[in-house]
Amino acid sequence: MKRNHWYVIITYIVMQLSAFVGVPLLRALGVGQGTESRLEAAKLASGYWAIISFLLAFVIILWLLRGDRNERMMRRLPLGSSWMWAVLGVFLALTAQSIAANIEWRLLGIKPGSENTRQIIDIIRLTPLLIVVTSIIGPILEEIIFRKIIFGSLYEKYNFWLAALVSSLLFAIVHMEPEHLLLYTSMGMVFAFLYAKTGRIFVPIFAHVAMNTFVVAMQTLLADEIENMMRQSELPLAVWRVWL
């Protein structure tokens, strides 16, 4: 792995861990004062720190990757075909997510729904600007880390399945919901397939950004409608649940 790729990974890890310092710092500076509860104040500070830390990490990572051209190792499809796969990838990711959720629910007895997604949506309601992070910046960083760097490095030495599985498992672990390891891994496999198929990192980025944007819209704008659909429909709950 290239040296600058290691720096990118370190930057991403530091960003993820920075909340342990950043959130208390914002609270000490008065962010969240006047809210109804300490929990709401903590969520508000968490939202603002996520915006700050992700934006800063995004700028640093783009700078570290300036001039990076490791995609030349892959066979690249023409732009037209790549865009077709980018759009199709959104539906592939949502389908994989739905299938994995139903397997978890029906075969493994894991309750559908994501605590991680629920908490993110709660924070978005307090800090709407966080949508930029969850819908755009976050997915871009994840595709750079887990597909471009980790999957790409492994794919140069090993076969697709091993590279995709390892990078997708790491992608799942980072989401810190071990009960949904299968679900996040399946999504990672789809994004790895899109990258390997087209040789262009913008393809899984587009699919991931579009999927996350869809999830945020569903969970914020149509939350009440979804709950009514789940109560009135006999379809399994997992069909209506989507994850970030």
N, C-alpha and C positions, 0 to 999 in steps of 0.2 A: 504494500500500500504506500502511496506517495506521502511525503512528509506533510504537505499541505492538507491532505485528507485527514491525517491524524489531528492536525490543528482544528479542522472543522469539527471532528467528533468531540474533541475536548471542549470546544466552544459550546457545542450543543449540551453536553453534560453539565457544564458550569451553569448554563442558562436554566436547565431543569432544576438544579439544586439551589439556585439563587433565591428562590422564594423563601427559603428558611431565614434569609437575612433581609431580603427586600420587603416582604410583607410587614414584619415587625417595624422596620424602618419607616415605612409609610404611615403605619398606625401611630408611631411616635411623633411624626410630623403633623398629625392631626387628620389624616385621611380617614373618613368614616365617622367623624364626630357629628353628633346630631342625628344619627340613625336610631332606629327603634330598639335595636339589640346589639350585643357584642358580636353575635354571629353574623348579622347583616353587615356590620362594620368590617369584620374580617373578610367577608366575601367581596366587599367593595374594594378593599385594599388589595386583595388577591387579583381582582380583575385589572386594576390599574397597573399592578406590578407585572402581570402577564403581558400587557400591552408594551410596557417599557422594555422588559427583558427580551421578548420575542423580536421587537423591532431592532434593538441593538444587536442581538445575535444574527439577525437576518443581514444587516449591513456588514458585519464582520465576516460572515461566511461567504457572502458574495464577493467581498474583497479578497478573501483567501483563495477563492476559486477563479479569480480573474485569469483568463488565458488558458484555463483547464480544458483539454480536449480529449479526455480518455474515452469518449464515445466512438472514436475512430476504430477501436478494437471490435466493434459490433457492426454487423451488416445493417445498413440503414435503408428503410423503405422510403420511397418518394414522399414528399410532403403531403400530397393529396391522400394517399393511402394511410399515412400516419394520422392525419386528422380524422379519417374515418374510424380508425381504431381508438382514437381518443374519445370520440363520442360513444362508440360502442362499449368502451371500457367502463363508462358510468353505469350502464345497465348490467354489465358483467359483474362489477363490484357489488351492486345492490342485490343481484341474484345470489351471488356467493354468500353474502351476508345473511340473506333470508334462509338459504338452505342450511347454513351452519347454525343459525339460531334455532331452527326447527329440530336439527339433530341434537343440539344441546338440551332442548326442552323435552322432546319425545323419548330420546334414548338415554340421556344422561340425567334427566330430572332437574336440570338447571333452570331456575326461574328466569323467564325473558325480562329484558330491560337492563339498562346500564346505569349504575350509580354515578359513574364518571361523567356520562353524558348529561344526566339529570343535574349534577352539580354545576357543570359548565353552563347549561341553559339558565339556571338560577342566577349565576353571576352575570350572564349576558343581559338579563332583565335589569340588573342594577347598573351595568356599564356596557351600553350598546356598542361602543366602539370595539369591544372585544370580538365582535363578529369578524372584523378584519383579520384578527389572529386565527380564530377557529376555522374560518372559511378559506383564507388565502395563505397567510404567512405560515401557519402551522403545517398544512399539507405540503407546501413547497419545501420546507425544511425537512420534513419526514421523508419525502421522496429523494431529496439530495443525500440524506444520511443513509437510509436503508436500501434504496435502490441504486442510485448513482455510485455511491462509495462502497457500501458493504456488499450488496449483491454484485455490482460491477467488478469489484476486486476478486470475489470468489469465482465469478463466472469465467474470468480469464484463465483460472487454473482447474476448475472442476466443471462437472456437468450442470445443466440448468436446475435439475431437481434438488441437488444438494445446496447449490447457491441460493435458490429461491426459498427452500425450507429454513435454512439457517437465518437468512436475513428477515424472513417473515416471522419466525419465532422471536427474534430480538425485537422486531416491531411490535409484536403482541405483548411481550414482557414490559416494554416501556409504558404501555397503557395502564399497567398496574391493576388489571382485573383478571387474575389467574383463572377464575371460573369461566371466563370467556376467551380462553387461550385459542380454542378452535376457531372461534368467530374472527378474531383479529388476524390469526394466521392465514385464514382463507382469503381475507381481503388483501393481505400482503402478497400472497401467491398470485392473485389476479394482477396486481400492479407490477410484480416482477415479470409476469408473462408479457404484459403490454410493453415493458421496457425492452425485453429480449426480442420480442417480435418486430418492433419498429426500429430499435437502436437509437431512439430519441427520448430523452428524459422528459420533454414537455408532454409526452403522451400520458404517462401515469400521473404527472402533475395535474394536467387538465382533468382527468377522470377523478382524482382525489379531491381537487378543489370543488368540482361540480357536485360530487357526492356529499361533501361536508356542507356545502351551501344548501343543498336540498334538505339535509338533516336539520340544520338550524332553522330553515324556513318552516319545516313540518312541525318542529318541536316548540317554536315560539309563536308563529302566526296561526297555526291550525291545531294547537294543543287541545282545545275543547272539542273540536270536531272529531279528532282522532279518538278521544276518550269515548265519545258517543258511538262512533263506529265500532269500537271494541266491545262496548256493552251490548250493542244490538246485533252484532255479527256472530256467527258460530265458528268463524275462522279462528285458528289459533292465535294467541296473543302475539307470538313471535313474528307473524306476518306483518304486523303494524309497527313493530319496534325497529328503529334504525339507530345506528351507533356512529359516534364521531371517532 
